[in-house]
Amino acid sequence: GLRQIAARIDLFGIIGFATTMTSLVVFLMPLPHVTWAALIVFLVAAAFTAWWELRRSAPFFDLRGLASNGALARTYLRQALTLLGVYSMMFGLTQWMEAAYGLSTLETGLMLLPMGAVSALLSRPLARRNLVRGPVIASALSMLLGSAGIMLLDSGSPVIALVLVSLVFGVTSATTTVGNQTALYQAAPADQIGTASGLFRTFGYLGTITSSVIGGIVFRDGASDQGLHSLGLVLVVAGVAVLLLTVLDRRLMRRVTTS
């Protein structure tokens, strides 16, 4: 019946979650300018959604389940922070290459080809082996290395330095997708794999959106070497966080692979 369907779908949970995410995006995008209305809507919607979902026996967003499943929560955080790094490099570095380094739009696009090529070449063989530990460790280390490389770039750096940074982040892009996706399947309960996969994508999108916000903040006075170094510093901090979420995760560090 209609009432049973409504109870299973958790319509209020879906609306609350959607409102929370939408208001968060609206709040983040104009930063450093603060949109107070969006912030208030976000806080109210988040509080309502948390209150509602904690009362539900079958919630859309299972807060209790997420709190009790540390491996799944850490997978979400790793994915969000790593994609923050990958897309900050794509958005921020390309903006700097055009405005400060002096490359044309075409040349800037070509500088990203190594990243795409490495990501494509690595993704398939890694995915076929269903690995977890190796890819997530490689993702954290390559992100940290690439972020440190961004801090060393300036307007006088040779082109090969830009290519190397692009190559390193290509490794990050491939390994984070493969490793964290497999970790998700291992950590999520079998009857919630669909919702868990959707939340995995949601956290990834939040990392992507935040990368745009960070780029807007560090380049608020124009793309410059100083702004690029500030971006690199933020990404180094994010890379350290990803590395800690990886190497300190005892469950992840155990040798667990799917057949």
C-alpha positions in Angstrom: 0.0 0.0 0.0 0.9 3.7 -0.3 1.6 4.0 3.4 3.9 1.0 3.4 5.8 2.3 0.4 6.1 5.8 2.1 7.4 4.1 5.2 10.0 2.1 3.4 11.2 5.0 1.2 11.7 7.4 4.2 10.5 10.4 2.2 11.3 12.9 5.0 14.8 11.5 5.3 15.4 11.9 1.6 14.0 15.5 1.6 16.0 16.4 4.7 19.2 15.0 3.3 18.7 16.7 0.0 18.0 20.0 1.6 21.1 19.6 3.9 23.4 18.9 0.9 21.9 21.6 -1.3 22.2 24.3 1.3 25.8 23.2 2.1 26.8 23.6 -1.5 25.1 27.0 -1.7 27.0 28.0 1.4 30.3 26.7 0.2 30.4 28.1 -3.3 30.6 31.9 -2.6 33.2 31.5 0.2 35.0 33.5 1.5 31.8 35.5 1.3 29.4 34.0 3.8 25.8 33.4 2.8 24.1 33.4 6.2 20.7 32.3 4.9 22.3 29.2 3.4 24.2 28.5 6.6 21.1 28.7 8.7 19.1 26.5 6.3 22.0 24.0 6.4 22.1 23.9 10.2 18.4 23.6 10.6 18.1 20.9 7.9 21.0 18.9 9.3 19.6 19.0 12.8 16.2 17.9 11.6 17.6 15.2 9.4 19.7 13.8 12.2 16.8 13.9 14.6 14.5 12.2 12.1 16.9 9.5 11.0 17.8 8.5 14.5 14.2 7.8 15.2 13.7 5.6 12.2 14.0 1.8 12.2 15.0 1.9 8.5 16.5 5.3 7.8 17.6 6.6 4.4 20.8 7.9 6.0 21.8 5.4 8.7 23.7 7.6 11.2 23.9 4.9 13.8 25.2 2.4 11.3 27.8 4.8 10.0 29.0 5.7 13.5 29.3 2.0 14.3 31.0 1.1 11.0 34.3 3.0 11.3 35.8 1.3 8.2 33.0 2.6 6.0 33.2 6.1 7.5 36.9 6.2 6.9 36.4 5.1 3.3 34.1 8.0 2.7 36.5 10.5 4.3 39.5 9.1 2.3 37.5 9.4 -1.0 36.4 12.9 -0.2 39.8 14.2 0.8 41.6 12.5 -2.1 39.2 13.8 -4.7 39.6 17.2 -3.1 43.3 16.9 -3.9 42.8 15.6 -7.5 40.3 18.3 -8.5 42.1 21.1 -6.7 45.1 20.1 -8.9 42.9 20.1 -12.0 41.0 23.4 -11.3 43.7 25.3 -9.4 46.9 24.3 -11.3 45.2 24.8 -14.7 44.1 28.3 -13.7 47.6 29.1 -12.5 49.2 27.7 -15.7 47.1 30.1 -17.8 47.2 33.2 -15.6 50.7 33.1 -14.1 52.7 30.6 -16.1 51.5 32.0 -19.5 50.3 28.9 -21.2 47.4 29.0 -23.7 44.2 27.1 -23.1 45.3 24.4 -25.5 48.7 24.0 -23.9 47.1 23.9 -20.5 44.8 21.1 -21.6 47.8 19.2 -23.0 49.4 19.4 -19.6 46.6 17.4 -18.1 47.0 14.6 -20.7 49.6 12.7 -18.7 47.3 12.6 -15.7 44.4 11.2 -17.8 46.7 8.7 -19.5 48.2 7.3 -16.3 44.8 7.1 -14.6 43.4 5.2 -17.6 46.3 2.8 -17.9 46.4 2.0 -14.2 42.7 1.7 -13.4 41.8 -1.4 -15.4 44.6 -3.8 -14.2 44.2 -2.6 -10.6 40.4 -3.1 -10.8 40.8 -6.6 -12.1 42.9 -7.7 -9.1 40.4 -6.3 -6.5 43.2 -4.8 -4.4 42.7 -2.5 -1.4 45.8 -1.9 0.7 48.2 -1.3 -2.1 46.0 1.2 -4.1 44.9 3.2 -1.1 48.5 3.5 0.2 49.7 4.5 -3.3 46.8 7.0 -3.5 47.8 8.7 -0.2 51.5 8.8 -0.9 51.1 10.1 -4.5 48.7 12.8 -3.3 51.2 13.9 -0.7 54.0 13.8 -3.2 52.1 15.7 -5.9 50.9 18.3 -3.3 54.5 18.9 -2.2 55.4 19.3 -5.9 52.8 22.0 -6.3 54.4 23.9 -3.5 57.7 23.8 -5.3 56.3 25.2 -8.6 56.6 28.8 -9.7 56.4 30.9 -12.8 60.0 29.9 -13.7 59.6 26.2 -13.3 60.4 24.0 -16.4 57.5 22.4 -18.3 58.7 19.0 -17.3 58.0 19.8 -13.7 54.3 20.5 -14.6 54.2 17.2 -16.5 55.6 15.3 -13.5 53.0 16.8 -11.1 50.3 15.7 -13.6 51.7 12.2 -13.8 51.8 11.9 -10.0 48.1 12.9 -9.7 47.3 10.5 -12.4 48.4 7.7 -10.0 46.3 9.3 -7.3 43.2 9.4 -9.5 43.5 5.8 -10.5 44.4 4.3 -7.2 41.8 6.1 -5.1 38.9 5.1 -7.3 39.9 1.4 -7.3 41.1 1.0 -3.7 38.3 2.9 -2.0 35.6 1.4 -4.2 36.8 -2.1 -3.2 37.1 -1.1 0.4 33.5 0.2 0.3 32.2 -3.2 -0.9 34.0 -4.9 1.9 32.9 -2.5 4.6 29.3 -1.9 3.7 26.6 -4.4 4.8 25.3 -6.5 1.9 21.7 -5.2 2.3 22.8 -1.6 2.2 25.3 -1.7 -0.6 23.1 0.5 -2.9 22.8 3.3 -0.3 26.4 3.0 0.7 27.5 3.4 -3.0 25.3 6.5 -3.3 26.9 8.0 -0.2 30.3 7.1 -1.5 29.5 9.2 -4.6 28.1 12.0 -2.5 31.2 12.3 -0.4 33.3 12.3 -3.5 31.2 15.2 -4.9 31.6 17.1 -1.7 35.4 16.8 -2.0 35.1 18.0 -5.6 32.9 21.0 -4.6 35.3 21.9 -1.8 38.2 21.9 -4.2 36.5 24.7 -6.1 35.9 26.6 -2.9 39.5 26.3 -1.9 40.7 27.5 -5.4 38.4 30.5 -5.1 39.9 31.4 -1.7 43.6 31.0 -2.5 43.2 32.8 -5.9 40.7 35.4 -4.7 43.3 38.2 -5.8 44.2 36.4 -9.0 46.2 33.2 -9.8 49.7 33.8 -8.6 52.7 31.8 -7.3 51.8 32.7 -3.8 48.2 31.5 -4.2 49.5 28.2 -5.8 51.8 27.6 -2.9 48.9 28.2 -0.5 46.9 25.7 -2.5 49.8 23.2 -2.2 50.0 23.7 1.5 46.3 22.9 1.9 46.7 19.8 -0.2 49.7 18.6 1.8 47.6 18.8 5.0 44.8 16.9 3.2 47.3 14.4 2.0 48.7 13.8 5.5 45.1 13.3 6.7 44.5 10.7 3.9 47.8 8.9 4.8 46.8 8.8 8.5 43.3 7.5 7.6 45.0 4.7 5.7 48.0 3.6 7.7 46.3 3.8 11.1 43.3 1.8 9.9 44.0 -1.6 11.3 41.2 -3.3 9.4 42.4 -1.8 6.1 46.0 -2.8 6.9 45.0 -6.4 7.3 45.4 -8.4 4.1 41.8 -8.5 2.8 41.1 -8.9 -0.8 38.0 -10.1 -2.7 38.2 -13.1 -5.0 
